Every structure is written in C-alpha cells, then in structure tokens.
Amino acid sequence: MNAFTRVIDDEIASYLKQNDSTIQYTFDSYENINDNNRVLFEKLNTRLLNLGAAVKREFTKSKDGERK
C-alpha cells in the first residue's frame, strides 16, 4: 500500500456509516418506566428467557429517536 492509497482509505473511512451497535442500552435507559412496569417486565423477561438457549434480550433504539 502506497501513501496515496492510505490517504484515500482514511478519507473514505470518514464517510462510511458508523455502526450503532457499540451503544449499549439497558432497562434503565428507557424513560417513564414506573415500578409496576419494571416488576411486570422482570417476570415476563424471566419466563421468555427460560424458553430456550436461542432466546436473547436486546435493548435497541428505533431510527426516529424513540426507544423500542
């Protein structure tokens, strides 16, 4: 790789889409969650995760800015 190619690669990298998967959300990341919702979530979460090893929990954020 010559110096010219290296400069081009560095410039291109700045325009590539950044991966948001490095952001880690938790249950506490969500606003307007009260104690009743948390208890319900924990019970449902436990039951769902016990369905099998392939079941996983992933907190995400929707594209419009609201968490889902």
N, C-alpha and C positions, 0 to 999 in steps of 0.2 A: 504494500500500500504506500503510495507516494503522498507527499504533503498536500497536494491538490485534492486528492480523493478524501483525505482525512478532514479537510476543511468543509468539503461538500457534505460528508456524512454528519458532521457536527451541526451544520446549518439545517439539514433535513430533520434531524432529531428534534430540533426545537419546534417544528411544525407538526410532528406526529401527535396523535391523540393520546392524552395521558390516561393511564388506567386508574380508575377509581377504586379498584379492589383493595388498595392499600389502606383505605379508610375502614376502621372497624367500628361498627355500631353495636350498642348493647340495648337492653330493655330500657335502661335509664336515659338513652338518647332521645326517647320519644317524650314529647310534651303532653300535658293534660292527661296523665295516667294517674288514677287515684288508687287507693289501697285495695278497693274491691276488684278493680280490673287486674291488678297485679296478682292477687290471690287466684283469680279465675285463670289468668294466663299461666301461672306456675302449675296448676293442676292439669290443665289441658296440655301444656308442654310436656309434662312428665308422661302422660298417657300416650301422646303421639310419638315421643322418642322411644318408648317401650315397644312400639310396633315392629321394630327391626333395626338391624345394624345399618341398613341403607338410608334410614330416615335421619335427616340432619336439620339443624336450625340455622338460619342465616338471616340476619337483620340487614335490610337494604334500604336504599333511599331512591325514590322514584325520580324520573327525569325532570318533573315540573317543580321539584324542590320540596315536596311533601314526602315524609317518610311513609313507607308502606309496610 
